[in-house]
Amino acid sequence: ILVSYDRLQRYCLSLTEIMGCGASTPAVRPEVAGARKEARAPANVASQPEPSPASIAGSLLGKGYQNLEADYELGKVLGRGQFGTTRLARHRATSQSLACKSIAKRKLTSAEDVADVQREVQIMHHLKGHPNITFLAAVYEDREHIHILMDVCSGGELFDRITAKGYYSEADAAALLRTIIVVVAYCHSLNVMHRDLKPENFLLASPAEDAAIKCTDFGLSVFFKAGERFTDVVGSAYYIAPEVLHHNYGPEADIWSCGVILYILLSGMPPFYGDTEKEIFRCVLKGTIDFDTEPWPGISPEAKDCVARMLDPNPKTRARANELLRHPWLRENGVASDKRLDDVIITRLGTFATHNKLKREAMRVIATGMPAEEIAGLKALFEAIDRDRSGTITAEELREALKMKGAVLRAADLETLMSLIDVDASGTIEYEEFLAATMSRHQLEKEENMLRAFHHFDADGSGTISREELIAALSKGGLLSATEKEVDAILKEVDVDGSGTIDYAEFCGMMTRNQESALKVADASRSTRGNISAYKASKTAV
């Protein structure tokens, strides 16, 4: 399963077909990725044997059990996932602070899951020592957990540096990408392909302005040999290379992902975009790059050439990492200009990773008010998966339900699926979250549903959503890290007419992510709703 919310929605809709429950809309069975290719370590790296299912309950790393808390004092929780928790850990002897990611072994239910964790640890050991790669300090194993200790990255994500600085130039973009390409060149020189390069996987070591950028998350990474090709489709939709979709790729796919990152750094938008993952992939395979619309006329020819060399659809002629480091625009002290880029790019970058939070909260609101007859099939599906009748779905329950119907997910894939549905990051899927994830586009765009969601944000019934209402609603919805700065970025992006508020037509545009569709929905609403106050009056009367 690929990391994309649109893919997630179609995938969850398909569960109604897999589980045999009647749904209100036709389900589409997800595509099956190509056969998984075994990831082998190069000759100079000690390989660990594939564990048998019987060995899963015992030592997985082959080094015996160790007592983590004898050496480290565990502190506050830094993050939670479906398969473990990351805490602050302080070394008792040196007082060094690290991030401790604890993976629950009981959640690694197959030999393949175990192999994935073993390979991630092995690769992090193999890449140890580079200043721009998350440092693996130690690995502990006890009877219940594998504990991975890494340096703490407290400065936020890649785009945070840009939005915090305010002033942004081609030279800034070149410096950021140069660091990324240096990391990729290092990985490839050691026969490691990352396979999930994206802005979210580059973190800042600290809040300091000159803090180092660190590449993280090697969960999908593999060892490769010269000429070896891989077939499994993995990664995040916007950043996947065309040859990955053709099930025949090598390390050149990482360069494509870097090209997408650079395009976003220079324009604030991905080069290949669509309302669904299928549409994104169609654009990727078509390979047409837009260098004509704003802000590209103001971008230098050298920068465009650098992008084009990385987004070459032919992996054989695509630039290699070492070649790119010699490119006139990308190299240190190169021709990248210090001239300030359009501020709209900074706004877009600030919105790019946050916009989905607003939409997901709106979808949750819509889901809670849908008529019972429209969601009968989805309710039956939820109850079938919720085996212990707790009112929530755990990762284990979702995995077991899929396994019973022949759809087997790896631990990493299941964690991705869970995190995308679990809006409030509670570690389980609540009924409202499940409905929001499985809701069809037709249901989303129904006028009554759009109005209900809009009214949720428009608390004072003024007909517009103010900044204060947006902050309050997102906070009330339990969404993660929606700071005031991020809300301001969303407001600037959605507020097309610059009024400082979001009106209904602009809200529809945000929800549909398609201007033509947004106008159609908004126009239809004007002829039937009268105005939003009429909607409020009807609800009050009821």
C-alpha angles and dihedrals in degrees: 000000000000126000103255131113092219090053089047092055093051091043093053091046088056090057089072087063095042093049092044097239122141112248130192093240133040113271125225117214110232120249116258114235121231121276112293112255116220111250108225128190118237117256094264093058121079109242124217118219119254105262119236119230089253091060096054094090092053135055109326101183097047095234102099129246122308133189107241095187092056087069104025136044110217118222139172123351112258096184145341131224133179091260102039151333132266115218137177109258126196120200107235095217103038101023089228112159119224139165112251116204109195116198116199107230093207088067092058094085101167139046088245091057090052092048090052092055092044091051093048090053091044092051093047089052089047093053095042118139104036111126092221098049124080106265116239104215101176145333123220130185130195132167094281108027148031109220118204114193117202138162116279116252104200101162100082130237132326096267091052090072091056097046092045093051095050094196111084132178141169087261089058091050091048092051092051094047092044089060090050093049091048088056092048092048089052093049093048092048087058093046096253123135114197098201096189107062111159136134093265090063094059112078134182115244093221141350090264115120092238096041116144120257112236127202111220144171109059093174093120096036121119140188114246139190126220109282094008115141128206129209109188115103108230136151138062119311101240092050103043117119120231093244089057088059087051090055093238117098149128138186091309086080089071090059091054089054089052089052090055090050091052092048088054092046090055100041109017091236134086116251094230115046139166143152090250135030089248090059091047091052091048089055091047092052091046088053099202111154119202111225094153109070125073130324094017098078086066095048117098122255089238092058091048090049090053091051092047093051091055095043093051103140090216108078091199093063097032113117117263122228095255091049091052092053087062094049111122092234098043104039120098112275088011130145097281106131127240089211112127114257123222112289089229087075091060090048091051093048091051090051099041097081096032107044093084091063092067092048094047092052090049090051090051090054091049092049093055093057101045116123115262094241091057094055102035092109093047091048090053090049092050092050091048091054094042093076097171092046091232092141092247135077119233125204090253092053092050092048092048093049092052093044092054089056095046099260107123121188129191118236092255092050093048091049089053092049093048095047093052093052096038098079096173093046092233092142093247136070115248122206094254091050091050092052092047091053095048099042114122124236089244091058091045094055097046108122095232091053093047091051092049091053092045091051090052090063096035094070097168095047093237094138092248136074113236128205091254092051091049092052092047095048095048091048091048090050092061095236119164124261098338095164123188089252090055091047089052089053091051091048092052091050098046097037096083097172094048095237093137092245137072116246125198097266091051090048090053089050091054093048096048098037087210120096096207092049091045092055091048092052093045094047092049090050093054092059095050111028100051087206139326093267088062089056090051091049092052091051091047091051090054 
